[in-house]
Amino acid sequence: MKSYDDIKIAILIPCYNEEMAIGQVVRSFREVMRDVPIYVYDNNSTDKTIDVARYAGAIVRTETLQGKGHVVRRMFSDIEADFYVLVDGDATYEVEAAPKLLKMAYEQGLDMVNGARVTTQKAAYRRGHVLGNKLLTGLVTLIFGRRLTDMLSGYRVFSKRFVKSFPSLSRGFEIETEFTIHALGLGLPIGEIPTKYVERPQGSVSKLKTYQDGIRILGTIVNIVRLEKPFSLFSIIAFILFVSGISLGWPIISFYLDHGIVPRLPTAILSVSLIILSFLSFVCGLILDTVAIARKEKKYLAYLSYPIKFLEKK
């Protein structure tokens, strides 16, 4: 991409108490991508994040609802552009990679390009976070298809049609999971580029809570699977209930066939109840799957209502 004259780009930086890092991030983007507006949305910071960001040259706005999901939803609603660069304000991502991410999105007409984190600094990407990311990414790609390697990256480029049709529901860091599942679920054109990931500046403190955020992200995955793939989820539940019911009931049936007596009546009732519940679960899956298909069609129609800037090669 030789210039940005023919497309409108916005750099979006959600922030919460990033006084030590945000100035560096804004200045770096101003050097790498001149004349591109940089929006910093502050999320109730108690330090000097707003002053530092404004002094560095960013357009500063606020979102009072606490949580990254709320901030991103506000950004996507407020700002108009052809392509959006979303990056955390902690100075851990490679600013110099932004033109490469944009070039890939623009030239190939992609709706999302993910900056997959690569680092040799143990302090930057702790072992627990690496393991959790691999497990969660593996779970999502197993369900929705393997097209990304770093589902939880906070560094991405989006097209306008992705941003304006994205049904954001998350409050916190689960928003990255939503991005990925939205793209994979609708089969959108996406890409990924490895980017350097470094340690936070001295004095800057991470807002991530490894176990708490991991549990919330896992809950988000389960909830989205329930909404997007209900037939698969309820079929698994139906299978477990059916097998449990048969396992409990088979000895009772065998005893009845041999002796003509039904032993352990409570167990027999439980067995029948489990089998009935399994059929109910299967039917619920069928009904909800029809609803999910209708929702998916509506989301895709909303997505198609926005054009995308695409570089026509001559």
C-alpha positions in Angstrom: 0.0 0.0 0.0 1.8 3.1 -1.2 -0.5 5.7 0.4 -3.7 6.0 2.4 -5.2 8.8 0.2 -7.9 6.6 -1.3 -9.1 5.0 1.9 -10.2 6.4 5.3 -8.4 4.7 8.3 -9.0 5.1 12.0 -6.7 3.9 14.8 -8.7 2.8 17.8 -7.0 2.4 21.2 -9.1 1.4 24.3 -7.4 2.5 27.5 -7.7 2.1 31.2 -4.9 3.4 33.5 -2.2 3.4 30.8 -0.4 6.6 31.8 3.0 5.0 31.4 2.4 3.5 28.0 -0.2 5.4 26.0 2.0 8.3 25.0 4.5 5.9 23.5 1.8 4.1 21.5 0.2 7.3 20.1 3.6 8.8 19.2 4.7 5.6 17.5 1.5 5.5 15.4 1.9 9.2 14.4 5.4 8.4 13.1 4.4 5.2 11.2 1.0 6.4 9.9 1.1 10.2 9.5 -2.2 12.1 9.1 -4.3 9.0 10.2 -6.6 10.0 13.2 -5.8 8.2 16.4 -8.7 7.8 18.8 -8.1 6.9 22.4 -11.2 6.0 24.4 -10.6 6.2 28.1 -12.5 3.8 30.4 -12.6 5.6 33.8 -8.9 5.9 34.3 -7.8 7.2 37.6 -4.3 8.3 36.4 -3.2 10.8 33.8 -4.0 8.6 30.8 -6.3 11.3 29.2 -3.8 14.1 29.6 -0.9 12.0 28.2 -2.9 10.7 25.3 -4.1 14.2 24.3 -0.6 15.7 24.7 0.8 13.0 22.4 -1.8 14.0 19.7 -4.7 11.6 20.1 -8.4 12.4 19.9 -9.5 11.5 23.4 -13.0 10.4 24.2 -14.5 8.5 27.2 -16.7 5.5 27.9 -18.1 5.2 31.4 -19.3 1.6 31.3 -16.4 -0.4 32.6 -14.9 -3.1 30.5 -13.1 -3.4 27.2 -16.2 -4.8 25.4 -18.2 -1.7 26.3 -15.3 0.6 25.0 -15.0 -1.3 21.7 -18.7 -1.3 21.1 -18.7 2.5 21.6 -15.8 3.0 19.3 -17.4 0.9 16.5 -20.6 2.9 16.9 -19.0 6.4 16.9 -16.3 6.3 14.3 -16.7 6.0 10.5 -13.8 4.7 8.4 -13.1 2.2 5.6 -10.6 0.3 7.8 -10.0 0.2 11.5 -6.8 -0.6 13.4 -7.6 -1.8 16.9 -4.8 -2.1 19.3 -4.3 -2.1 23.1 -2.8 1.0 24.7 -0.1 -1.0 26.7 2.8 -0.6 24.2 3.2 -4.3 23.9 2.3 -4.6 20.2 4.5 -3.9 17.1 3.2 -0.5 15.8 5.4 -0.9 12.7 3.3 -4.0 11.6 0.1 -1.8 11.2 0.9 -1.0 7.5 1.4 -4.6 6.7 -1.9 -5.6 8.4 -3.7 -2.8 6.4 -2.0 -3.7 3.2 -3.2 -7.3 3.5 -6.7 -6.3 4.3 -6.9 -3.7 1.5 -5.3 -5.6 -1.3 -7.0 -8.9 -0.6 -10.4 -7.5 0.5 -10.3 -9.1 3.9 -12.7 -8.2 6.7 -10.3 -9.0 9.6 -6.5 -9.4 9.7 -5.2 -10.7 13.0 -1.8 -9.8 14.5 -0.6 -13.1 15.9 1.7 -12.5 18.8 5.3 -13.8 18.6 7.8 -13.1 21.5 11.0 -14.3 23.0 10.4 -12.4 26.2 8.9 -14.6 29.0 7.7 -11.6 31.0 5.8 -10.3 28.0 3.7 -13.5 27.4 3.5 -15.5 30.6 3.4 -19.3 30.3 0.0 -19.5 31.9 -1.4 -17.0 29.3 0.3 -18.9 26.4 -1.2 -22.2 27.6 -4.7 -20.7 28.2 -4.6 -19.0 24.8 -3.7 -22.3 23.1 -6.4 -24.2 24.8 -9.1 -21.6 24.1 -8.0 -21.1 20.5 -7.9 -24.8 20.0 -11.4 -25.2 21.4 -12.8 -22.5 19.1 -11.0 -23.7 16.0 -12.2 -27.2 16.7 -15.8 -26.0 16.7 -15.7 -23.2 14.1 -12.7 -24.2 11.9 -9.0 -23.5 12.2 -8.1 -20.2 10.4 -6.3 -18.3 13.2 -3.6 -19.2 15.6 -4.0 -16.4 18.2 -7.6 -15.9 19.1 -6.9 -13.5 22.0 -4.7 -11.0 20.2 -5.6 -7.4 20.9 -4.1 -6.2 17.6 -6.4 -6.4 14.5 -7.5 -4.6 11.4 -11.2 -4.6 10.5 -13.1 -3.6 7.4 -16.1 -1.2 7.8 -18.6 -4.0 6.9 -17.2 -6.1 9.8 -17.3 -3.3 12.3 -20.8 -2.0 11.4 -22.3 -5.5 11.4 -20.6 -6.9 14.5 -23.1 -7.7 17.2 -21.0 -6.9 20.2 -22.4 -8.4 23.4 -19.3 -8.8 25.7 -18.3 -6.5 28.5 -14.7 -7.3 29.0 -11.7 -9.1 27.4 -14.1 -11.7 26.0 -14.5 -9.3 23.0 -11.5 -10.9 21.2 -13.3 -14.2 21.4 -16.4 -12.6 19.9 -14.4 -11.1 17.0 -13.0 -14.5 16.1 -16.2 -16.4 16.4 -18.1 -13.8 14.4 -15.6 -14.1 11.6 -15.4 -17.9 11.6 -19.1 -18.4 12.1 -20.0 -16.3 9.0 -17.1 -17.6 7.0 -15.7 -14.1 6.4 -12.5 -13.5 4.5 -9.7 -13.1 7.1 -6.0 -13.3 7.4 -3.2 -13.4 10.0 0.3 -11.9 10.2 2.9 -12.7 12.9 3.7 -9.6 14.9 6.3 -8.9 17.7 5.0 -8.9 21.2 7.1 -7.2 23.9 7.0 -6.5 27.7 5.1 -3.6 29.1 7.0 -0.4 29.9 8.3 -0.2 33.4 5.7 1.0 35.8 2.8 -0.2 33.6 0.6 -2.9 35.2 -1.4 -5.5 33.3 -5.2 -5.5 33.8 -5.5 -9.2 32.9 -6.6 -11.7 35.5 -5.5 -15.1 34.2 -8.0 -17.4 35.8 -10.9 -15.0 36.1 -10.6 -13.8 32.5 -10.0 -17.4 31.3 -13.2 -18.6 33.0 -15.2 -15.6 31.5 -13.8 -16.3 28.0 -14.7 -20.0 28.3 -18.2 -19.0 29.4 -18.4 -16.7 26.4 -17.4 -19.6 24.1 -20.1 -21.9 25.6 -22.7 -19.2 25.3 -21.8 -18.4 21.7 -21.8 -22.1 20.8 -25.3 -22.3 22.3 -26.5 -19.4 20.1 -24.6 -20.3 16.9 -24.5 -24.1 17.0 -27.4 -25.2 19.2 -28.0 -28.5 17.3 -24.4 -29.7 18.0 -24.5 -28.6 21.7 -28.0 -30.1 22.4 -27.2 -33.3 20.5 -24.1 -33.9 22.7 -26.3 -33.3 25.8 -28.9 -35.6 24.4 -26.3 -38.3 23.7 -24.9 -38.1 27.2 -28.4 -38.3 28.8 -29.4 -41.2 26.5 -26.3 -43.2 27.3 -26.7 -42.5 31.0 -30.3 -43.6 30.9 -29.5 -46.8 29.0 -26.6 -47.6 31.4 -28.9 -47.3 34.4 -31.8 -49.1 32.8 -30.2 -52.0 31.0 -29.5 -54.1 34.2 -33.1 -53.5 35.3 -34.4 -54.6 31.9 -32.2 -57.7 31.9 -33.4 -58.6 35.4 -37.1 -58.2 34.4 -36.6 -60.4 31.3 -35.1 -63.1 33.5 -37.4 -62.9 36.5 -40.4 -60.9 35.5 -39.9 -58.4 38.3 -38.8 -54.8 38.2 -36.2 -54.2 40.9 -35.0 -50.8 42.1 -38.0 -48.9 40.9 -36.5 -45.4 41.7 -33.6 -46.3 39.4 -36.0 -47.4 36.7 -37.9 -44.1 36.9 -34.6 -42.2 36.7 -33.5 -44.1 33.7 -36.8 -43.4 31.8 -36.6 -39.8 32.8 -33.1 -39.4 31.4 -34.1 -41.0 28.1 -37.1 -38.7 27.9 -34.9 -35.7 28.6 -32.5 -36.8 25.9 -35.2 -36.8 23.3 -36.4 -33.4 24.6 -32.9 -32.1 24.3 -32.5 -33.3 20.7 -35.8 -31.7 19.7 -34.8 -28.4 21.4 -31.6 -28.6 19.3 -33.6 -29.0 16.1 -35.9 -26.0 16.9 -33.0 -23.7 18.1 -31.0 -24.6 15.1 -33.7 -23.2 12.9 -33.6 -20.0 14.9 -29.8 -19.9 14.7 -29.9 -20.2 10.9 -32.4 -17.2 10.7 -30.1 -15.2 13.0 -27.1 -16.0 10.9 -28.9 -15.0 7.7 -29.9 -11.6 9.3 -26.3 -11.0 10.4 -25.0 -11.8 6.9 -27.5 -9.5 5.3 -26.4 -6.7 7.7 -22.8 -7.5 6.8 -23.5 -7.3 3.0 -25.3 -3.9 3.4 -21.8 -2.2 3.7 -19.4 -2.0 0.8 -15.7 -2.8 1.3 -12.8 -0.8 -0.2 -10.8 -3.2 -2.4 -7.7 -2.5 -4.3 -8.3 -3.3 -8.0 -5.1 -4.5 -9.5 -4.4 -3.2 -12.9 
